[in-house]
Amino acid sequence: MKFALAIFAALGAVAICFLFGLNWRSIQRGEAPSTAPLMKLVGLESPASKLAPQEVFKANYARIQADYYKSVPAKELKYAAMSGLVASLGDPHTMFMPPAIATEFNQETKANFVGIGARLDPDPAGAKILIVFDDSPAFKAGIKAGDLITSVDGKSTMGMPVDSIVKRIRGPEGTTVKITLTRPGHPQPISASVRRAQIDIPTVEGRFVADRQYGILSVTSFSEPTADQFNAELEKLEKHTLRGLVIDLRNNPGGLLNIAGEMLSRFVDGKRIILMKERGGRMEEVRAPSGQRHDFSYPVVVLVNEDSASAAEIFTGVLRDYHLATTVGTHTYGKASVQNVFPLIDGSVIKITIARYLLPTGDDIGRKVDADGTFISGGIEPDVKVAYDLDNVNVKYGDPKTDNQLLKAFSVLDGKRTPAAIR
């Protein structure tokens, strides 16, 4: 009996030592020791260890707020937690966007913003005006393509990234920004005061190449106004004698699936454009709208590269699968997933992948990369492969006389021209 009591006492002493050792920091702070570490050590977990994941999160969130050595803004901690939550999925297309980024994303989707209505290109001396949108504040202020911005509101732009210059130019609607420019052939700097306004960004630009009688439709994204702009620019081109059309989707990151569907309805009438595989294996077919098909009496080429993604790949894949266009360029990105955007009450949003998709013929174009992120396979392989000639200084992107990919597209159209294609 005495021997059993001695063993019990020894075990108790050991347990107390473990208890105090595991809780030494709590004791130093004047807190009561917890038995949870010891219970876990001997395999007897407390009821608290069976908390639901969200309860564990709440407890740790409260602990950080109460005990972290410096104050952390609650909103900052919440946004970091949301970012970490979606990052844990390992899906680059599922993301959390705090309010400021969500606002920019919304502007891109709607293709509008407050500014002066010009597209800028980087330049060591500031930013070069690449395009001035028709009837924009920049257009009305006399700013022209080729002008070089050297200062904004009296502050030099030399050496600044073009994105930083854009941020300086943008501002509240109705306010004025002062821009200093230099113009080729003009000896003196030009000063322009431009009143900022709501700008609808052209996402489709049409151009008629008269000497070839070919049209080019450059589509930069699939945003809310893109389908209407596509129809309008196509109508302008068809006022000419059009013998072929190039739809340039290079560097187009995609956008809205329903907009791609509207544009595809000009080519296919009510046909399948993708098959979506949703959670649980449920399959949903997405078809183009009916009753909007256009009579394309000339050959069509779609020009793509590795930065053609998402809706741009769906558009390309559908025209390829139904044999309505020839594809030219390099393989596309390989984004075979569909996302939905869910707004949150504070203005932030979470974009979540809701499905994977297959093209009409059943092709899965999902991108595959190695451990270093190097492309292995995926995307759409064009019918005619040609890489953009980066080594030739005389090649200018989008120039119908020097852009080698565009010239290859023209060559393909040359081979497809028939008397029936001449209107």
C-alpha positions in Angstrom: 0.0 0.0 0.0 2.8 2.4 1.0 4.6 1.5 -2.2 1.5 2.3 -4.4 1.1 5.7 -2.6 4.8 6.5 -3.2 4.4 5.8 -6.9 1.2 7.9 -7.1 2.9 10.8 -5.3 5.9 10.5 -7.7 3.6 10.6 -10.7 1.8 13.6 -9.3 5.0 15.5 -8.7 6.1 14.8 -12.3 2.7 16.0 -13.6 3.0 19.2 -11.6 6.5 19.8 -12.9 5.3 19.3 -16.5 2.3 21.5 -15.8 4.4 24.3 -14.4 7.0 23.9 -17.2 4.5 24.0 -20.0 2.8 27.1 -18.4 5.8 29.0 -17.2 5.1 32.0 -19.4 1.4 32.2 -18.2 2.6 32.0 -14.6 5.1 34.9 -15.2 2.2 37.0 -16.5 0.1 36.1 -13.4 -2.3 33.9 -15.3 -3.7 30.6 -14.0 -1.9 27.6 -15.6 -3.8 25.6 -18.2 -4.1 21.9 -18.1 -4.6 21.7 -21.9 -0.9 21.1 -22.8 -0.6 18.2 -20.3 -3.9 16.7 -21.4 -2.7 16.8 -25.0 0.6 15.3 -23.9 -1.1 12.2 -22.4 -3.7 11.9 -25.1 -6.7 13.4 -23.3 -7.6 16.6 -25.2 -10.0 19.1 -23.8 -13.3 20.0 -25.4 -11.8 23.2 -26.6 -9.6 21.2 -29.0 -12.7 20.1 -30.9 -13.7 23.7 -31.8 -14.9 24.3 -35.4 -12.2 25.9 -37.6 -14.0 29.2 -37.6 -14.1 29.2 -33.8 -10.3 28.5 -33.7 -9.8 31.4 -36.1 -11.9 33.8 -34.0 -10.0 32.8 -30.8 -6.6 33.4 -32.4 -7.7 36.6 -34.0 -8.8 37.8 -30.5 -5.5 36.6 -29.0 -3.5 38.6 -31.6 -5.6 41.7 -31.0 -5.2 41.4 -27.2 -1.6 40.1 -26.8 0.5 41.1 -29.8 3.3 43.5 -28.7 1.9 46.4 -30.8 -1.5 47.4 -31.9 -2.7 46.0 -35.3 -5.6 47.7 -37.1 -8.5 45.2 -37.2 -9.2 45.9 -40.9 -5.6 45.2 -41.8 -5.6 42.0 -39.9 -8.9 40.9 -41.5 -7.7 41.6 -45.1 -4.4 39.7 -44.4 -6.4 36.8 -43.1 -8.6 36.8 -46.2 -5.6 37.0 -48.5 -4.0 34.1 -46.7 -7.2 32.1 -46.9 -7.5 32.3 -50.6 -3.7 31.9 -51.2 -3.9 28.5 -49.3 -6.0 27.1 -52.2 -3.0 27.4 -54.6 -5.2 28.8 -57.3 -3.8 32.0 -58.9 -7.2 32.9 -60.2 -9.0 32.8 -56.9 -8.1 36.0 -55.0 -9.2 38.5 -52.4 -9.2 42.2 -53.3 -9.5 44.9 -50.7 -11.7 48.0 -51.6 -9.0 50.0 -53.4 -8.0 47.1 -55.7 -11.7 46.0 -56.0 -12.5 49.5 -57.4 -9.8 49.3 -60.0 -10.9 45.8 -61.0 -14.5 47.1 -61.3 -13.3 49.9 -63.6 -11.5 47.4 -65.8 -14.5 45.2 -66.1 -16.7 48.2 -67.0 -13.9 49.7 -69.1 -14.3 53.2 -67.7 -12.5 55.5 -65.4 -12.0 59.2 -64.7 -9.1 60.7 -66.6 -8.2 62.6 -69.8 -8.8 59.9 -72.4 -5.4 58.9 -73.7 -3.3 55.7 -73.8 0.3 56.2 -72.7 3.6 54.4 -73.6 6.7 54.4 -71.4 9.5 56.8 -72.4 12.7 57.7 -70.6 11.7 61.4 -70.6 8.2 60.7 -69.3 5.3 59.1 -71.2 4.5 59.1 -74.8 0.9 59.6 -76.0 0.1 56.4 -77.9 -3.6 57.0 -78.6 -6.0 59.9 -77.9 -9.6 58.7 -77.7 -12.1 60.5 -79.9 -14.1 63.3 -78.2 -12.1 62.8 -74.9 -10.8 65.7 -72.8 -7.3 65.1 -74.2 -8.7 65.3 -77.8 -10.5 68.6 -77.0 -7.4 70.0 -75.4 -5.4 69.5 -78.6 -3.2 66.6 -77.3 -2.1 64.4 -80.1 -0.6 60.9 -80.5 3.2 61.2 -80.5 3.3 64.0 -77.9 5.6 63.4 -75.0 4.5 64.3 -71.4 7.3 65.9 -69.5 5.5 67.2 -66.4 2.2 66.9 -64.6 1.0 69.8 -62.5 4.5 71.3 -62.6 6.3 68.2 -61.5 8.7 66.5 -63.8 7.9 63.0 -65.1 11.4 62.1 -66.3 12.4 58.6 -65.3 9.0 57.8 -63.7 7.2 54.5 -64.4 4.2 55.1 -66.7 1.8 53.8 -64.1 2.9 56.5 -61.6 2.4 59.1 -64.3 -1.1 57.8 -65.0 -1.9 58.1 -61.2 -0.8 61.7 -61.3 -3.0 62.4 -64.3 -6.1 60.8 -62.9 -8.2 62.5 -60.2 -11.7 63.5 -59.3 -14.2 64.1 -62.1 -14.5 67.8 -63.0 -11.0 68.8 -61.7 -8.2 70.1 -63.9 -4.8 68.7 -64.5 -2.0 70.7 -66.1 0.2 68.8 -68.5 3.4 69.9 -70.3 4.3 68.2 -73.5 6.8 68.3 -76.3 5.8 67.6 -79.9 8.0 66.6 -82.8 8.6 69.6 -85.1 7.4 72.0 -82.4 10.3 74.0 -80.9 8.6 75.1 -77.7 7.0 73.0 -74.9 3.2 72.9 -75.0 1.1 73.5 -71.9 -2.4 72.0 -71.7 -5.0 72.3 -69.0 -7.3 69.3 -69.2 -10.6 68.8 -67.3 -10.9 65.3 -66.1 -14.0 63.4 -67.1 -15.5 59.9 -67.1 -13.8 57.9 -69.9 -15.2 54.9 -71.7 -12.1 52.9 -72.8 -12.2 51.6 -76.3 -11.6 47.8 -76.0 -12.0 47.3 -79.7 -10.1 49.2 -82.4 -10.7 48.7 -86.1 -8.4 49.6 -88.9 -8.7 49.1 -92.7 -5.5 48.3 -94.6 -6.4 49.8 -97.9 -3.6 48.4 -100.0 -4.6 44.8 -99.0 -8.3 45.4 -98.5 -8.1 43.6 -95.1 -9.6 44.7 -91.8 -8.0 44.4 -88.4 -10.1 44.3 -85.2 -7.8 44.6 -82.1 -9.6 43.4 -79.0 -7.8 44.3 -75.8 -10.3 42.8 -73.3 -13.7 41.3 -72.9 -15.4 44.0 -70.8 -18.9 45.2 -70.6 -18.9 47.5 -73.7 -16.7 45.2 -75.8 -19.5 43.4 -77.7 -21.2 46.7 -78.8 -17.8 48.1 -79.8 -17.0 45.0 -81.8 -20.2 45.3 -83.7 -19.7 49.0 -84.3 -16.1 48.6 -85.5 -17.0 45.7 -87.8 -19.8 47.7 -89.4 -17.3 50.5 -90.1 -14.9 48.1 -91.7 -17.6 46.5 -93.9 -18.3 49.9 -95.5 -15.1 49.2 -97.4 -14.5 46.4 -99.9 -13.4 43.9 -97.3 -11.5 40.8 -98.5 -10.4 39.4 -95.2 -10.4 40.1 -91.4 -7.8 39.7 -88.7 -9.1 39.6 -85.1 -6.1 40.4 -83.0 -6.3 38.9 -79.5 -2.7 39.1 -78.6 -2.1 40.2 -75.0 -5.8 40.0 -74.3 -6.2 38.8 -70.7 -9.8 37.8 -71.2 -12.7 39.1 -69.1 -16.4 38.4 -69.0 -17.7 35.1 -70.3 -21.1 36.5 -71.3 -19.4 39.1 -73.4 -17.4 36.5 -75.2 -20.7 34.6 -75.8 -22.3 37.8 -77.3 -19.4 38.2 -79.7 -19.4 34.6 -80.7 -23.2 34.8 -81.5 -22.1 36.8 -84.6 -20.4 33.6 -85.8 -22.4 30.7 -84.3 -26.1 30.6 -83.7 -27.0 29.0 -80.4 -24.2 26.5 -80.5 -22.1 25.3 -77.5 -19.2 27.5 -76.6 -18.0 25.7 -73.5 -18.9 22.9 -71.2 -18.3 23.8 -67.5 -17.5 21.2 -64.9 -18.7 22.5 -61.6 -18.3 21.3 -57.9 -19.4 17.8 -57.4 -18.9 16.9 -61.1 -22.0 18.6 -62.3 -21.7 19.6 -66.0 -23.3 22.7 -67.5 -23.4 23.7 -71.1 -23.0 27.3 -72.1 -24.4 28.3 -75.5 -24.1 31.4 -77.6 -27.2 33.5 -78.0 -29.4 32.9 -81.1 -30.6 35.2 -83.8 -27.5 37.4 -84.1 -25.4 35.5 -86.6 -23.6 37.7 -89.2 -22.7 36.8 -92.8 -18.9 36.7 -93.0 -18.4 36.3 -96.7 -14.6 36.6 -96.3 -12.0 34.6 -94.5 -11.1 35.3 -90.8 -7.8 34.9 -89.0 -7.5 35.0 -85.2 -4.1 36.2 -84.0 -3.0 35.0 -80.5 0.0 34.7 -78.2 0.9 33.3 -74.7 -0.8 36.3 -73.1 -4.1 35.6 -74.8 -6.1 34.1 -71.9 -9.5 33.2 -70.5 -12.4 34.6 -72.6 -9.9 35.3 -75.4 -9.1 31.6 -75.4 -12.8 30.7 -75.4 -13.4 33.0 -78.4 -10.4 31.6 -80.3 -11.3 28.0 -79.4 -14.9 28.2 -80.6 -13.9 29.7 -83.9 -11.2 27.0 -84.3 -13.5 24.1 -83.3 -16.3 25.2 -85.7 -13.8 25.8 -88.5 -14.7 29.4 -88.8 -11.3 30.9 -88.6 -7.6 30.1 -88.9 -5.5 30.7 -85.8 -2.0 32.3 -86.2 0.7 33.2 -83.6 2.0 31.3 -80.6 0.2 29.1 -78.0 -2.3 30.8 -75.7 -2.0 31.0 -71.9 -4.1 27.9 -70.9 -6.6 29.3 -68.4 -9.3 26.6 -68.4 -11.3 27.9 -65.4 -14.2 30.2 -64.8 -14.4 32.7 -61.9 -17.3 34.4 -60.2 -17.0 37.7 -58.2 -18.6 38.0 -54.9 -18.8 41.6 -53.4 -18.4 42.0 -49.6 -20.2 44.6 -47.5 -17.1 46.8 -47.0 -16.4 47.2 -50.7 -13.9 44.4 -51.0 -14.5 41.4 -53.3 -13.5 37.8 -53.5 -13.1 36.2 -56.9 -13.5 32.4 -56.7 -13.0 29.7 -59.3 -16.4 28.1 -59.7 -15.7 25.7 -62.5 -13.3 24.2 -65.1 -14.3 24.3 -68.7 -13.8 22.3 -71.9 -14.0 23.7 -75.4 -16.7 22.6 -77.8 -14.7 19.6 -79.1 -13.9 18.5 -75.5 -10.4 19.9 -75.4 -9.0 20.7 -71.9 -6.6 23.6 -72.5 -5.5 23.8 -68.8 -1.9 25.2 -68.4 0.7 22.9 -67.0 4.0 24.2 -65.6 7.1 22.6 -63.9 8.4 23.3 -60.4 10.0 26.5 -61.6 6.8 27.8 -63.3 8.1 27.1 -66.8 5.4 26.3 -69.3 5.1 22.6 -70.2 1.8 22.3 -72.1 -1.7 23.7 -72.4 -3.4 26.6 -74.2 -4.4 26.5 -77.8 -1.8 25.7 -80.4 -2.3 27.9 -83.5 -2.8 26.4 -86.9 0.0 28.6 -88.2 2.9 29.1 -85.7 4.9 32.3 -85.8 6.7 34.0 -82.9 6.9 37.8 -82.6 10.3 39.0 -83.8 11.7 40.7 -80.7 15.3 40.8 -82.2 14.4 43.0 -85.2 14.4 46.7 -84.2 12.4 47.5 -87.3 9.4 45.4 -86.2 6.7 47.6 -84.5 3.9 45.9 -82.7 0.5 46.3 -84.5 2.1 48.0 -87.5 0.6 46.3 -90.7 3.9 47.0 -92.6 6.4 45.6 -90.0 4.7 43.4 -87.4 5.8 39.9 -88.6 2.9 38.1 -86.9 0.4 40.4 -88.5 2.1 40.0 -91.8 1.8 36.2 -91.5 -1.9 36.6 -90.8 -2.2 38.6 -94.0 -0.3 35.9 -95.8 -2.8 33.3 -94.6 -5.7 35.5 -95.8 -3.9 35.8 -99.2 -4.0 32.0 -99.5 -7.7 31.9 -98.7 -9.0 34.6 -100.9 -11.5 33.5 -103.5 -13.8 35.5 -105.8 -16.7 34.8 -103.4 -14.7 36.6 -100.7 -14.7 39.8 -102.7 -17.7 42.1 -102.0 
